[in-house]
């Protein structure tokens, strides 16, 4: 049976979320540079022409503040999706993208709905519920991080501000929850310590040599005694050696002159 490779950071983990945000910034730059308004390309609920907004609305923002507030969570949550769920990330992204826009088109007020916040709620919802349902400590920890960073997003699921598309937020939240239920299979392998593996042998673990039979820590390992059956001469040969120097004497009469 093939074993799963441990998760490693690859360039595509950040590149694709960055590309999504980059496109949104380019669209905003075009609107500002050429003084045009692309809001009419947003989602217009229950209208046939409003269906194009399902694909275009997440890249259109009403202001620089609106764009900036969506860019950071899109990068953070998008990178988390692409890192931890790399075998289903494209399914989650494309299905979530389409279903969030479609649900907004179905339940939204008769107004133009724009911005990438629906995708933000989609990612936050999926990462949270998938982490809880997985019962894996890595993904559960990720779910708690999402709550810590973006728990305040829950307030905007309700119509507290008529200028905010709470329908888009609610759509993304619900779609993320449904996708978390649908993709219940855990794609991340539970990491095991060496001592948890079936192949672990306590005698081969150098660290365990620092504990006695009662589990007490030994500060210094006992010295290994040499066997008594080794001859004395052999021991001396291992630790010392002799140097012999021979001198020869030559009388001055035997020495020839040189010029």
FIMARKE-460747 format. One record per residue: chain; residue number from 1; x, y, z of N, C-alpha, C in turn. Coordinates in pm, 1 decimal, m for minus. Each point is the difference from the previous one (the first is absolute). Last residue first. Layout:
N
  pator  torvex      n_xx      n_yy      n_zz     ca_xx     ca_yy     ca_zz      c_xx      c_yy      c_zz
      A     NUM         X         Y         Z         X         Y         Z         X         Y         Z
...
# end
This chain:
259
  pator  torvex      n_xx      n_yy      n_zz     ca_xx     ca_yy     ca_zz      c_xx      c_yy      c_zz
      A     259    8351.4    2154.5    m187.5      32.8     133.6     m43.0    m119.0      68.1     m61.0
      A     258     132.1    m416.1     381.1     m77.6      40.8    m116.2      36.2     140.2     m35.1
      A     257     216.9    m458.4     291.2     m27.9     140.0     m14.3     m78.1      26.0    m127.0
      A     256     m13.4    m460.6     312.0      66.9      62.8    m112.5     m42.0     146.3     m11.1
      A     255      26.1    m393.1     417.5     m76.5     103.9     m65.7      82.1      65.3    m109.0
      A     254     140.4    m344.2     318.3     m78.2     m58.3    m110.3     m73.8     105.8     m78.7
      A     253     256.4      97.4     390.9      92.6     m45.0    m106.7     m72.6     m56.4    m119.4
      A     252    m224.7     137.7     404.3      34.9     112.2     m87.0      91.4     m39.4    m113.0
      A     251    m349.3    m366.7     210.8     116.6      79.9      44.7      32.6     108.3    m101.2
      A     250    m478.7    m234.4     126.7      98.2       3.4    m107.3     112.4      93.6      43.9
      A     249    m463.3    m298.6     207.5     108.8      94.6      22.5      98.9     m10.3    m114.1
      A     248    m562.7     m98.4      93.6     127.6     m54.2     m52.9     106.9     107.8      10.6
      A     247    m526.9    m137.6     226.8     105.2      96.9     m29.4     122.0     m73.2     m56.1
      A     246    m568.5     m89.2      64.5     135.3     m56.4      m9.9      98.4     108.2     m42.2
      A     245    m524.1     m43.4     241.9      91.4      82.5     m79.2     139.2     m62.8       3.5
      A     244    m558.5    m131.0     103.3     141.4     m38.4      15.5      84.7      82.5     m94.7
      A     243    m519.1       4.7     249.1      81.8      50.2    m109.7     145.4     m34.0      29.7
      A     242    m523.5    m196.9     158.1     138.2      36.0      28.7      68.9      47.2    m126.0
      A     241    m543.1      m5.0     201.6      93.2     m59.1     m94.5     139.0      55.0      31.4
      A     240    m555.8     m55.8     217.9     132.7      61.3      m8.5      82.4     m68.1    m107.8
      A     239    m461.7    m121.5     110.9       6.4     134.4      58.2     135.1      67.8     m16.0
      A     238    m124.0    m450.6    m157.4    m110.5      83.4     m42.2      16.2     144.5      44.8
      A     237     310.1    m349.4     121.5      12.9      30.5    m142.5    m108.8      94.6     m47.6
      A     236      m6.0    m167.8     442.3     103.1     100.6     m16.7      14.6      40.7    m145.4
      A     235    m299.9    m343.7     107.0     m50.9     127.5      47.9     102.2     110.4     m20.5
      A     234     124.7    m440.0     m98.0     m92.7      50.0    m102.4     m56.1     134.5      40.2
      A     233     276.7    m235.1     299.6      77.8      53.0    m111.5     m88.9      58.4    m107.7
      A     232    m195.3    m225.7     369.1      55.2     129.6      37.8      76.2      63.9    m114.1
      A     231    m411.7    m341.1    m102.1     138.2      m2.8      51.7      51.4     141.1      27.2
      A     230    m522.7    m142.8      28.9      90.9      59.2     m97.7     140.6      m0.6      57.8
      A     229    m408.0    m152.0     227.1      74.9    m102.4     m72.5      92.7      58.3    m106.4
      A     228    m322.4     240.4     292.6     123.8     m39.0      69.1      85.0     m96.7     m78.9
      A     227    m341.3     402.7    m194.3       2.4    m141.1      43.1     134.8     m35.5      61.7
      A     226    m189.7     500.7      25.0      67.2     m88.0     m94.8      m1.9    m142.5      51.3
      A     225    m380.2     388.3     100.2     122.3     m62.6      49.8      58.5     m92.8    m104.5
      A     224    m319.8     458.4     m25.1       8.2    m138.6     m45.5     133.2     m57.8      44.4
      A     223    m287.3     401.4     245.7     110.5     m29.7     m90.7       3.3    m148.0     m32.4
      A     222    m453.9     282.6     121.7     108.9     m79.7      59.0     106.1     m31.6    m104.0
      A     221    m297.4     451.9     m34.4      m9.2    m142.0     m32.0     114.6     m75.9      65.2
      A     220    m228.1     455.6     186.3     115.6     m49.1     m74.6     m17.6    m148.6     m23.1
      A     219    m360.1     230.6     193.5      72.0     114.5     m55.4     119.2     m43.9     m84.6
      A     218    m479.0    m245.8      86.7     140.8     m17.7      34.5      78.7     112.1     m65.1
      A     217    m545.7     m92.0     158.8      95.0      57.3     m95.0     142.2     m15.8      52.8
      A     216    m431.8    m334.4     101.1      73.3     115.0      52.0     104.2      46.0    m100.8
      A     215    m309.1    m393.0     m19.2     m41.0     122.7     m67.0      70.2     124.4      51.2
      A     214      70.3    m477.2     117.0    m111.7      59.9      73.5     m47.4     130.7     m61.6
      A     213     375.8    m248.1    m169.7    m116.3     m88.3      m9.6    m121.9      56.0      71.0
      A     212     348.2     363.4    m164.1      19.1    m133.3      54.9    m129.6     m79.6      m9.5
      A     211     191.6     406.6    m332.1     m97.0     m33.5     103.9      26.7    m141.1      48.8
      A     210     231.3     213.2    m366.3      16.8      93.0     111.2    m101.1     m24.1     111.9
      A     209       6.4    m231.5    m424.9     111.0     m47.2      82.6      24.9      90.2     120.4
      A     208    m317.6      94.3    m352.8     m53.4     m84.3     106.3     109.9     m56.6      88.7
      A     207     103.3     257.7    m389.4     m54.9      84.2     105.8     m50.0     m83.5     117.6
      A     206     161.0    m200.5    m405.6     106.5      47.6      87.7     m54.5      81.6     116.8
      A     205    m236.1    m400.5    m285.9     m16.4     143.7      26.3     105.6      44.5      99.7
      A     204     m81.7    m455.9    m144.1      75.5      74.6    m100.4      m6.4     150.6      20.6
      A     203    m242.4    m312.6     274.6     142.4     m26.6      18.8      86.6      76.5     m98.7
      A     202    m482.1       7.1     m20.3      52.5      80.1     110.9     149.9     m18.6      17.8
      A     201    m298.5     m29.5    m448.5      68.4     m93.3      88.5      70.0      80.3     108.6
      A     200    m410.4      55.7    m418.9      84.5      58.5     104.4      56.6    m108.7      90.4
      A     199    m319.2     m27.7    m385.7     138.6     m46.3     m16.9      92.9      50.4     110.1
      A     198    m465.4     125.8     m38.6       7.0    m142.5      31.5     142.8     m52.4      m6.0
      A     197    m109.3     520.9     129.1      m0.8     m88.5    m116.2      15.6    m145.7      43.3
      A     196      22.2     393.1     286.6    m137.1     m42.9     m26.7      m8.2    m100.5    m114.1
      A     195     404.2     225.0     148.4     m40.8     m95.8     103.2    m143.5     m47.7     m16.7
      A     194     187.8     331.9    m293.4      70.7    m127.1     m18.2     m48.4    m104.5     100.1
      A     193    m353.3     368.3    m126.9     134.7       5.0      51.3      64.1    m137.7     m16.4
      A     192    m393.2     188.3    m325.6      29.9     m81.8     116.3     144.1      22.8      42.4
      A     191    m432.0     250.6    m309.5     142.2     m19.0      24.2      20.6     m79.1     129.1
      A     190    m421.3       0.1    m359.0      37.2      27.7     137.7     148.2     m29.1      19.8
      A     189    m215.7     152.5    m474.4      42.9    m115.5      77.6      35.8      42.3     141.1
      A     188    m359.7     220.4    m356.1     128.6      23.7      65.1      33.2    m118.7      88.0
      A     187    m414.6      52.5    m245.5     108.6      m6.2     m97.6     138.2      15.1      62.0
      A     186    m517.1    m184.3     155.5     116.8      77.0      43.2     112.7     m12.2    m101.7
      A     185    m553.0     m15.1     m68.5     119.1     m84.1       4.3     122.0      84.5      31.7
      A     184    m443.1     179.9     m77.6      33.5     m35.6     138.0     127.2     m82.4      11.0
      A     183    m279.6     303.6    m342.3     136.8     m52.0      m6.5      47.7     m34.1     141.0
      A     182    m436.2     157.2     m33.4       9.6     m86.1    m117.4     138.8     m63.3     m12.2
      A     181     m92.2     321.2     341.1     m72.4    m124.8      24.8      19.0     m98.8    m114.7
      A     180     180.6     428.0     m48.2      71.4     m68.1     107.8     m66.8    m132.8      34.5
      A     179    m211.5     283.7    m308.8     117.4     m63.6     m59.3      83.0     m74.0     105.2
      A     178    m371.0     252.8     146.4     m45.3    m116.1     m77.9     119.2     m73.8     m61.9
      A     177      88.3     404.5     228.7     m44.4    m103.5      93.1     m41.4    m126.6     m74.3
      A     176     111.3     381.4    m253.5     118.4     m56.2      65.3     m34.7    m111.9      95.6
      A     175    m351.4     241.0    m199.2      66.1     m86.1     m99.0     125.4     m63.9      60.1
      A     174    m231.0     316.8     260.9     m77.6    m123.4     m14.7      65.7     m96.8     m97.9
      A     173     197.4     428.5      57.9       5.8     m75.9     125.8     m71.8    m134.3     m14.4
      A     172     m22.8     311.2    m357.9     131.9     m59.8      12.2      12.7     m86.5     123.5
      A     171    m399.7     240.0     m53.9      12.9    m101.6    m105.2     136.0     m70.7       9.7
      A     170     m84.4     369.5     281.2     m74.5    m118.1      43.5      12.3    m112.7    m101.5
      A     169     189.5     413.0    m114.8      70.9     m58.2     114.0     m66.4    m130.3      44.9
      A     168    m212.1     253.2    m333.2     121.1     m62.4     m52.5      80.4     m66.7     109.4
      A     167    m376.7     245.7     127.9     m42.5    m119.4     m73.6     119.8     m73.9     m60.3
      A     166      45.9     420.4     215.1      m1.4    m111.5      94.8     m45.8    m128.2     m67.6
      A     165     199.2     468.3    m168.8     m72.8    m114.3     m55.1       7.3    m117.6      96.9
      A     164      18.0     548.1     104.7      80.2    m123.0      m4.3     m86.6    m115.3     m50.8
      A     163    m166.6     442.8      88.2      99.3      14.9    m105.1      84.4    m126.0     m19.0
      A     162    m338.1      57.9     346.1     m62.4     m15.8    m132.3      98.3      12.4    m114.7
      A     161      74.7    m186.3     508.1      35.7     118.5     m77.6     m57.4     m17.0    m141.2
      A     160     m75.0    m331.1     324.9      24.5     109.7      94.1      35.3     129.4     m72.9
      A     159    m179.8    m508.9    m101.3     m19.0     131.5     m63.8      16.1     116.2      97.3
      A     158     266.4    m487.0      31.0    m133.9      53.3      23.8      m9.7     141.8     m57.3
      A     157     398.5    m256.6      14.2     m92.6     m94.5     m62.4    m143.2      50.0       8.6
      A     156     394.9     207.4     196.8     m42.1      49.2    m131.2     m76.7    m104.7     m80.5
      A     155     191.3     m80.3     437.7     m95.5     109.2      13.5     m56.9      42.4    m134.7
      A     154     350.5    m327.9      40.2    m134.7     m52.5      23.3    m104.5     111.4       8.9
      A     153     482.7      61.4     m34.3     m74.7      m2.1    m126.1    m144.4     m46.3      19.4
      A     152     353.1      10.7     339.2     m89.6     116.2      m6.1     m81.2       4.4    m129.1
      A     151     345.7    m327.2      84.2    m125.1     m29.6      69.5     m99.7     113.8      m6.6
      A     150     472.5     m79.3    m183.4    m115.4      49.1     m75.4    m134.4     m33.0      65.3
      A     149     447.0    m103.6     191.7      27.9     109.8     m92.4    m126.5      62.2     m58.5
      A     148     m26.0    m374.8     300.2      71.5     108.4      68.6      18.8     120.8     m91.6
      A     147    m188.2    m396.5    m175.9     m93.3      66.2      91.4      66.3     119.4      67.3
      A     146     269.9    m267.7    m269.8     m98.1      71.3     m83.2     m98.3      75.9      88.1
      A     145     302.7    m284.2     211.1      68.7     119.9     m49.6     m95.1      83.5     m84.2
      A     144    m149.0    m416.7     147.6       3.9      95.4     111.1      69.6     129.5     m40.6
      A     143      m9.1    m355.6    m308.6    m135.4      51.3      19.9      m3.4     104.7     111.3
      A     142     402.2    m232.2     m75.1     m25.1      95.9    m107.4    m138.8      62.1      14.8
      A     141     112.3    m346.6     287.9      74.4     120.5      35.8     m19.9     108.4    m105.7
      A     140    m177.7    m416.0     m92.0     m77.1      62.2     107.2      67.9     128.2      45.8
      A     139     223.3    m262.1    m311.6    m111.3      70.1     m62.2     m91.6      63.5     104.2
      A     138     373.5    m258.9     144.5      48.7     108.3     m85.9    m114.9      84.1     m53.2
      A     137     m94.3    m386.8     264.2      44.1     114.4      78.5      52.6     113.3     m86.9
      A     136    m399.9    m334.9    m127.8     145.2      m4.7      m8.1      54.7     127.4      63.0
      A     135    m469.5    m123.5     m98.9      49.9     m57.4     125.6     150.1     m23.8      m6.5
      A     134    m348.5     184.4    m330.2     110.7     m90.7     m30.5      50.7     m73.6     122.4
      A     133    m343.7     349.2      m1.0     m49.0    m132.3     m38.6     112.8    m100.4     m21.2
      A     132     101.3     457.4      99.6     m70.8     m60.9     113.5     m42.7    m142.9     m33.0
      A     131     204.0     254.4    m342.5      95.3     m26.7     106.8     m64.7     m66.9     119.8
      A     130    m269.8     143.5    m354.6      78.6    m115.9     m41.9     102.1     m35.9     106.5
      A     129    m260.7     387.6      62.1     m79.4    m121.5      17.1      77.1    m124.8     m42.6
      A     128     222.1     422.9     m52.4     m42.3     m21.0     138.8     m71.8    m133.7      16.3
      A     127     133.3     140.3    m432.3     116.4     m32.9      81.7     m39.2     m27.6     144.9
      A     126    m339.3     145.6    m301.6      49.4    m132.7     m34.1     115.5     m41.1      91.0
      A     125    m172.7     437.3      48.5     m96.6    m101.0      42.4      51.8    m140.6     m27.6
      A     124     254.4     367.0    m153.9       0.0      m4.4     146.2     m92.8    m109.9      51.6
      A     123       8.6      82.6    m465.7     125.2     m59.5      46.4       2.2     m14.8     151.7
      A     122    m375.4     218.2    m195.9       8.4    m138.3     m46.4     122.7     m69.0      57.0
      A     121     m48.3     459.5      67.1     m87.0     m77.5      88.4      m2.0    m147.6     m38.6
      A     120     239.1     287.8    m280.8      62.9       1.1     132.4     m82.1     m83.9      97.9
      A     119    m176.9      79.6    m424.0     105.2    m102.4      m6.0      73.2      m8.5     133.5
      A     118    m317.0     338.6     m48.5     m68.8    m128.9      m1.5      98.8    m115.3      m3.4
      A     117     152.9     446.9     m37.9     m26.3     m41.5     137.7     m77.5    m131.7       7.2
      A     116     170.8     287.9    m384.6      45.6    m136.8      25.1     m29.9     m49.8     139.6
      A     115    m269.8     378.0    m343.6     103.2     m21.0     100.8      32.3    m146.7      22.7
      A     114    m490.3     245.9    m155.1     137.1      m8.9     m49.9      95.5     m28.2     115.8
      A     113    m557.2      51.0    m170.3      85.3     m58.9     104.0     140.2     m20.3     m58.9
      A     112    m482.3     304.8    m102.9     124.7     m55.5     m51.5      89.0     m46.0     115.6
      A     111    m542.7     m10.4      34.0     106.1     100.5      m4.7     124.7     m67.9     m54.7
      A     110    m465.7    m172.3     191.4      10.6      54.3    m136.0      97.7     118.2      m4.8
      A     109      65.4    m403.6     361.2     m91.8     110.6     m24.2      14.9      50.2    m143.8
      A     108     129.7    m516.5     112.6      39.8     137.9      19.0    m111.2     100.6     m22.3
      A     107      23.8    m502.6     m52.3     m57.8      53.2     123.8      26.8     149.1      18.9
      A     106     146.7    m256.7    m397.3    m132.6     m51.4      33.9     m62.9      73.1     118.0
      A     105     446.0      91.4    m151.5     m93.7      39.5    m107.0    m143.1     m42.3      33.6
      A     104     349.1    m142.1     281.2     m19.8     144.4      15.9    m100.4      51.1    m102.5
      A     103     134.9    m442.0     m37.6     m89.0      15.7     114.2     m26.7     147.9      29.1
      A     102     307.5    m105.6    m341.1    m135.0     m41.6     m38.3     m99.7      18.3     114.5
      A     101     463.4      85.2      75.1     m59.9     100.2     m88.8    m142.4     m34.6     m37.1
      A     100     237.4    m313.7     253.6     m17.7     122.4      78.6     m66.1     109.0     m84.1
      A      99     122.1    m402.6    m210.9    m117.9     m16.6      85.7     m26.1     123.5      85.5
      A      98     388.5     m13.5    m284.9    m124.3      m1.5     m77.5    m123.7      m4.8      89.6
      A      97     429.6     m17.9     204.8     m11.1     124.2     m76.9    m134.9       7.0     m70.9
      A      96     119.9    m400.1     221.0     m37.1     105.4      93.2     m22.3     132.8     m70.1
      A      95     159.8    m360.3    m252.7    m137.2     m26.6      43.8     m48.7     110.9      93.0
      A      94     447.4      28.1    m133.7     m91.4      22.0    m113.4    m145.7     m26.0      37.8
      A      93     338.0     m71.1     335.6       4.6     137.0     m49.5    m104.4      23.5    m109.7
      A      92      59.7    m436.3     184.9     m57.5      91.6      97.9      m8.1     140.1     m57.0
      A      91     215.2    m318.7    m260.1    m142.9     m32.4       9.6     m69.4      96.3      95.3
      A      90     464.0      25.0     m37.0     m65.3      56.4    m118.1    m148.8     m30.7      m1.3
      A      89     268.8    m177.3     354.6      m7.5     146.3       5.5     m72.1      59.5    m119.8
      A      88     123.3    m466.8     160.7    m138.1      37.1     m32.1     m15.3     151.8     m13.8
      A      87     422.3    m211.9      99.3     m59.1     m99.4     m90.4    m145.8      30.5     m35.2
      A      86     267.9     270.5     308.7      46.7      12.7    m138.0     m59.6    m102.9     m94.4
      A      85     m53.4     197.4     484.1     m96.0     m81.1     m75.9      35.9      m1.7    m147.9
      A      84     263.1     240.0     330.5     m47.7    m114.9      75.7     m89.5     m93.4     m81.1
      A      83     191.0     401.0    m206.3     105.6     m74.9      68.2     m52.8    m128.6      64.0
      A      82    m285.7     315.4    m225.0      89.3     m60.4     m98.1     112.5     m80.0      65.6
      A      81    m310.0     240.2     275.0     m71.1    m100.3     m79.8      95.2     m73.1     m93.0
      A      80     173.7     361.2     240.4     m28.3    m111.8      90.6     m72.6    m112.4     m73.9
      A      79      77.0     402.8    m229.8     125.2     m75.1      16.0     m19.8    m119.6      91.9
      A      78    m362.8     294.1     m51.7      26.8     m71.1    m125.0     126.8     m83.3       8.8
      A      77    m111.3     282.4     359.9     m88.4    m116.2      m4.8      20.4     m81.2    m127.4
      A      76     256.2     399.5      46.3      23.8     m88.0     114.8     m82.4    m128.1     m10.3
      A      75     m59.9     339.4    m331.4     135.1     m55.7      m6.2      22.7    m102.5     110.7
      A      74    m405.6     236.5      m2.3       6.4     m87.1    m118.0     135.8     m65.9     m12.6
      A      73     m70.1     324.3     341.6     m58.4    m132.0      29.5      m1.6     m93.8    m120.0
      A      72     174.8     437.7     m81.5      77.0     m71.1     102.9     m62.9    m134.6      34.9
      A      71    m227.3     292.4    m310.8     124.6     m55.6     m53.2      75.4     m82.7     103.7
      A      70    m412.0     262.0      76.4     m19.8    m134.9     m53.2     130.6     m66.9     m40.1
      A      69      m7.1     448.1     164.4     m57.6     m84.6     105.4     m24.9    m142.4     m47.1
      A      68     150.1     328.9    m311.8     105.3     m35.9      95.6     m53.1     m94.8     107.5
      A      67    m306.7     179.1    m316.9      93.3     m92.8     m63.0     106.0     m46.8      98.3
      A      66    m302.8     330.9     142.3     m71.9    m125.1     m25.2      93.5    m105.8     m57.5
      A      65     166.8     434.0      50.1     m16.6     m64.1     130.6     m69.1    m134.6     m15.1
      A      64      36.9     271.1    m379.8     130.9     m54.6      36.6      m7.6     m72.5     134.3
      A      63    m453.1      17.8    m276.3      98.0      97.4      48.3     130.8     m70.1      32.9
      A      62    m378.4    m231.6    m196.7     m52.8     136.1      m3.5     100.5     106.4      40.9
      A      61      76.0    m493.1    m260.8     m14.9      57.1     133.7     m35.9     147.8     m10.2
      A      60      56.0    m513.2    m291.0     m40.4     140.9      m6.5     m25.6      52.1     141.7
      A      59     101.3    m461.0    m124.2     117.7      79.1     m37.6     m29.3     150.8      m3.3
      A      58    m333.0    m349.1      96.6     106.3      m8.5     101.1     123.6      84.2     m32.0
      A      57    m385.0     m28.6    m315.5     m18.2      82.8     119.9     113.1     m10.8     101.8
      A      56     m57.2    m263.0    m425.7      72.4     127.4      m4.0      m2.7      77.3     131.2
      A      55    m225.1    m432.7     m97.7     139.9     m16.1     m37.5      81.9     128.5      15.6
      A      54    m465.1      m6.8      97.1      50.8    m117.4      72.4     148.8     m17.3     m25.9
      A      53    m263.5     327.5    m231.3      66.1      42.6     122.7      51.8    m114.8      83.4
      A      52    m268.3     m50.7    m392.8     141.5      20.3     m31.6      79.5      42.3     123.6
      A      51    m476.4     m48.9      10.7      72.5    m125.4      14.0     148.6      14.9     m32.2
      A      50    m353.6     342.9     m43.6      75.4      m3.1     125.0      79.4    m127.9      20.8
      A      49    m304.1      87.7    m364.0     128.6      67.4     m21.0      85.9       0.4     125.7
      A      48    m438.0    m185.3      23.0      85.9     m80.5     m86.8     135.6      64.5     m20.8
      A      47    m284.0      65.2     451.3       3.1      56.9    m133.8      98.9     m79.8     m85.0
      A      46     m80.2     m56.6     482.6    m121.9     m35.4     m75.2     m10.1      65.0    m138.1
      A      45     376.6     216.5     301.0     m84.8    m116.1      30.0    m128.4      m6.6     m82.7
      A      44     491.2     195.2     m99.0    m132.0      62.2       9.7    m101.3    m112.7      18.3
      A      43     568.1      77.3      38.7    m113.9     m92.8       4.9    m129.2      80.3      19.4
      A      42     411.5     250.8    m245.9     m20.1     m78.6     121.4    m120.3     m92.1     m10.0
      A      41     171.0     343.0    m315.5      34.7    m140.1     m27.9     m15.0     m89.1     122.9
      A      40     m59.7     478.7       0.7    m113.7     m59.9     m72.1      27.2    m145.6     m37.3
      A      39     330.7     287.9     204.9     m95.4     m58.6      94.2    m116.8     m69.1     m69.2
      A      38     410.0     252.4    m161.6     m37.0    m134.4     m44.2    m100.0     m67.3      93.7
      A      37     200.6     513.1    m165.9     m65.9     m70.2     109.7     m51.1    m134.7     m51.1
      A      36     414.3     394.4    m135.1    m118.1     m76.8     m38.8     m54.8     m73.2     122.5
      A      35     424.9     284.2    m102.0    m121.2      62.8      54.0    m127.4     m66.7     m52.2
      A      34     482.5    m112.1     m59.8     m80.6      41.9    m114.8    m136.4      57.6      42.0
      A      33     318.6    m146.3     330.5      82.2      63.5    m103.5     m85.6      56.4    m112.1
      A      32    m201.5    m251.5     355.0      51.4     128.8      47.2      72.2      75.3    m110.9
      A      31    m163.8    m437.5     m87.4    m113.4      89.2      28.7      48.8     139.5      39.7
      A      30     324.4    m330.7     m62.8     m60.4      37.1    m128.3    m116.8      96.1      22.2
      A      29     201.2    m187.9     380.2      89.1      98.4     m63.1     m58.0      48.5    m133.4
      A      28    m220.1    m350.7     225.6     m20.7     127.4      70.1      87.0     109.9     m59.8
      A      27      57.9    m433.1    m167.9    m133.1      49.8     m36.4     m25.6     134.5      66.6
      A      26     391.0    m223.9     121.2      10.7      49.7    m137.5    m133.6      57.6     m46.0
      A      25      14.9    m212.7     416.9      68.2     128.7       4.7      15.4      60.1    m139.8
      A      24    m183.5    m431.7      37.7     m92.3      97.5      60.1      62.9     139.0       6.5
      A      23     267.3    m357.9    m145.2    m100.5      32.8    m101.6     m97.5     104.8      54.2
      A      22     317.2    m174.8     299.6      63.4      87.7     m98.5     m99.9      43.0    m108.1
      A      21    m125.6    m321.4     324.2       1.7     135.7      55.9      59.3      98.9    m100.1
      A      20       6.2    m450.1    m124.3    m138.9      41.7      16.2      m6.5     144.9      49.5
      A      19     420.3    m205.4     m19.5     m49.3      32.2    m133.3    m143.5      50.3       5.8
      A      18     198.7    m163.0     392.0      55.8     130.1     m35.0     m47.3      45.0    m137.9
      A      17    m116.4    m432.8     153.6     m74.3     104.5      72.9      50.6     139.9     m33.5
      A      16     243.3    m346.0    m203.6    m137.6       6.2     m49.2     m86.6      97.4      79.7
      A      15     461.5     m76.5     132.1     m11.9      62.3    m132.9    m144.6      14.6     m45.4
      A      14     158.2    m222.2     410.8     m21.2     143.8      10.6     m27.3      64.7    m135.1
      A      13      70.6    m466.8      24.4     m82.8      24.7     117.7     m33.7     147.5      12.9
      A      12     306.9    m183.9    m327.1    m139.2      17.6     m42.2     m94.0      25.8     116.8
      A      11     472.3     m98.3      57.1     m25.5     136.0     m46.4    m146.1      22.2     m36.1
      A      10     125.3    m357.9     378.1      36.8      17.2    m139.7     m46.8     136.9     m46.6
      A       9      86.3    m314.3     482.4     m39.0     126.9     m59.8      52.0       5.8    m142.9
      A       8    m137.8    m459.3     254.5     112.7      89.1     m21.3     m50.4     127.0     m66.1
      A       7    m182.6    m482.8     275.6     m29.7     126.2     m65.5     126.2      85.4      m8.1
      A       6      39.7    m537.1       2.8     m31.7     110.1      90.0     m21.8     129.1     m76.6
      A       5    m113.7    m474.8    m224.1     114.8      83.4      25.0     m39.9     111.2      96.5
      A       4    m225.2    m499.2     m28.5     m15.1     138.1     m40.0     125.8      78.6      34.4
      A       3     m12.6    m533.3    m126.2     m14.5      92.1     110.6      m9.3     142.7     m51.6
      A       2    m137.4    m503.7    m222.9      82.8     119.2     m10.0     m29.0      93.7     116.1
      A       1     m32.7    m549.6     m16.6     m84.8     119.8       0.0      87.7     123.8       0.0
# end
